[in-house]
Amino acid sequence: MTRFRRSALAAVSLSLLVSACATSPTGRNQIMLVSDAQVAAMGEEAFAQLKQENAVSRDQSLTRYVNCVSAALLAGSGGGQNWEVVLFDDASVNAFALPGGKIGVFTGLLNVAENQHQLATVVGHEIAHVTARHSAARVSNQLATQMGVSVVAQTTGMDPGLISMGADLLLALPYSRADETEADLLGLDYMAQAGFDPRQSVALWQNMERASGGGPPQFLSTHPAPQARIRDLERRMPAVIAMFDAAQAQGRRPQCAP
């Protein structure tokens, strides 16, 4: 590559990064090199891949339960109603949400989340990753470090190959600790606004810690330590209790059960 071409690429890359600055719901700076439509396409492809590689639960009662909790949270978060929710028959203590309106819960999580409120803690956290555009930000950060990908397909005309690569990145890249903390706090708001008891979030993370045994559950492998996140939740608790009381007064009282 000639010096002129390298300089031109650097200039275009810098211009792209500057123009791609965004702000998260809590005021954190983010880089966004991909559009919402592009990252939704990535999420849909990644979800299709997950459904091919993992068994879907045939337990209709548990499936209705997970859908009930998810629907209440989505209504409370403003995330919309047209999401696909799948319960995977897998012992992993795990859940996820992907752009494009996709939620996956593994049956192993239901052994640790003891009631609807605790399940809402985890699902609300995952929905928050999507509403805060964390997936788009982590794909964008990865693309920024590989800025030679034809300057992100000529400043994100985003060819199918990049969409596929982005889907793989969504499945492989962990969120940052800052993303995880933000998702905890936003998820706490969502569950309170939906009428789930936010105090149960602390019990959930205590259960997670007990379930860790010799090592952390998959869900916790890249997350802040349970005690650190419990402290953050407890600091936020007075405000979300007020949200919860208001939701209850307005008749938002989910009755989800297996």
N, C-alpha and C positions, 0 to 999 in steps of 0.2 A: 504494500500500500504506500503510495507517495505521501510525502509530508503534507502536501496541499490537501489530499483526500483525507488524511487523518485529522487535519485541522478542521476541515469542513464537517466531518462526522462528529467531532467533539463539539463544534458550535451548534449543530443541529440537535445533538443529544442534550446539551445544556439548555437550549431553548425549550425543548420538549419537556424536560424535567421542571423548569420554572413554570411553564404554562400548566403543568399537571398537578400543581399543589392543591390540596383540599383539606378540609377540617372535619374531624370526627364529631359525633354528638356531644362529647365532653370537651371539645376544643383542642384536641391533639392534631398535630400536623400529619398529613398523609400524602403520599405520592400516588396519583391515579393515572396510569398510562392506558388503562382499558376502560371502555364504557360499561354502563350497567347491562346493556344488551349483550355485549361480548362476554362479560363474566357470567351472565345467566346461561349463555350457551355452553360455557365451560362447566358450570355446575350441573347442567342437564346431562352432559356427556359423562362427567364423573359419576353421577348417580346411576346412570344406566350401567356403567362398568361395575359399580358396587353391587347392583342387583343381579348381575350375571355371576359374580364371584361369591355371593353370600346367599344362604338359604333364607327365604322369607317365611316368617312364622305363620302357621295355619291356625293358631289359637285365636278365634274370633273375639273372645271376651277380652283378652289382653290387647288385641289390636284396637277394639273400640275404646278401651281405657286410654291408650296412648293417643288416639285421635281426639278424644274428649279433652284431655289436658292441653294438647297442641292447639286445638281450635280456640279454647278459651284464652290462651296466651296470645295467639295471633290477633284476636279481636281486641285484646287489651293493649297490644304493642302498636297497633295500626299497621301491622305487617301484611294485611290482606287475608283473604279467605281461601284463595285457590292454590293451596299448597298440597303437595303430595307427601303423605306421612307413611313410612314403612317400618314395621317391626321386624327386625332380623332375628332369626333363631340362632343365637350365638351367645356363649357364656361370657363374652367380654363385658366388662363394666364400662360401657361407652355409649355415646350418642353424638350426633353431629347435625348440622344444618348447612345447606349449600345454596348459593345464589341460584335463582331460577325457581325458588319456592320448593325446596326439598328438605325433608327432615327424616333422619334415620335414628332409630333407637334399637339397641341390642337387648335381648331378653335378660342378659346378665345384670343389667342396670336395675331391673325391677326387683332383684334380690337385695339391693342396697338402698334404693329409694323406697322407703317403707309406706308411703302414702302419696296422694295426689299432689300435696304441697311440695314434697321432696322431689318428686318427678318433675314438677313445674320448675324447680330450681335449676335443674340441669337443662331441660328443654328451653327455658327462657334464656339461659346463658348462651345456648347455641343459636337461637334466633337473633340474639343481640349481635353475634359475630356477623350475621348477614346484614342487619339493619345499619350497623356501624361501618359496613363495607370493608371489613377486615380482610375478606378473601381477595377482593380486588386490590387492596393495598399490598398484600403479601405477594401476589402474582406480579404486580407492578414493580415492587422492589426487586424481585428476582430478575425480571426483564431489564430493569435499569442496570443491574450488575452485568448483564449480557448484552449491553446496548448495541453490540454489533449485529444482533438479529435483524439485519437490514433496517436499522433504526426503527425497531418494532414495526416490521412490515410497513415501511414507508409511512411512519407516524400513524400507525394503527388503522390501516385499512384492514388489518388483522386477517391474514389468510387462514384457511382451514388447518394448516399445520400448526400455526401458533395457537389456535383454539384447542387443538388436541394436546399440545404441550402444556397449555394453561390448565386443562383438566387434570393432567398428571400432577402438576404442581399443587393444585388444590388438595389432592389426596396425600401428597408427600410432605409438604412443608408445614412445620408447626407454627402456630401463632406466637407472637412475641409475648413476654410477660406483661407488657403494658396493654396489649390487646386483651389478654385473659382477665386482667383486673377490670378493664373497662366493660367487658362482657358480663362479669360478675355483677357490677353495679347496675348496668342497664337491665340485666335479666331480673335483678331484684325489683326494680321499678315495674317491669312488665308483669311479674307474678302478683305484686301487690295491686296493681291496677286491674288485673283480671279477677281479683278476689281470692287468690291463694295466700295463705298465711306466710309472710316473709320470715317470721321467726323460725320456721321449719328449715330455712336454708342453712342455718348453723348446725342443726341436727344432721342434715344431709352430709355436710362436709366432715362432721365427726364420724358418721358411718363410713364415709369414704376412707378416712384415716384408719379406722379399725379394720376395714376390708383389705388394706394394703398388704398386711402380713409381711412377707420377706421383701416386697417391692411394691411400688405404686401401681394401682390399676392403670390400664392403658389411658383412661380419660385424664389421669393426673400426671402422666409422664412428662409433659412439657408445661405444667401449670405451676403457679405459686404454691408453696407449701400450705397444707390445710390450715395451720394455725395463723399464718399470715393473712390468708384470705378471710378467715373468720373475724380477725380484728378489723379488716376493712368493712366487712358486712355489718358488724356491730356498730361501727361509727355511723353508718348510713341508716341504721335501723329506725331511729326516731322519726325520720322523714318518711320512710316507707310504711311505717305503721299508720301514719296519718293517711297515706294513700289507700292502704288496705281498709281502714275504717270507712273512708268515703266510698270505696267500691262496694263494701258490704251494705252501706246505707242506701246505695242506689240499686240494690238487688243483685249485684254480681256475686253469686255464691255457687261456684262450680260444685257439682256433685258427681265427680268422676271416680269410678271404682272398677276393679277387674271383674 
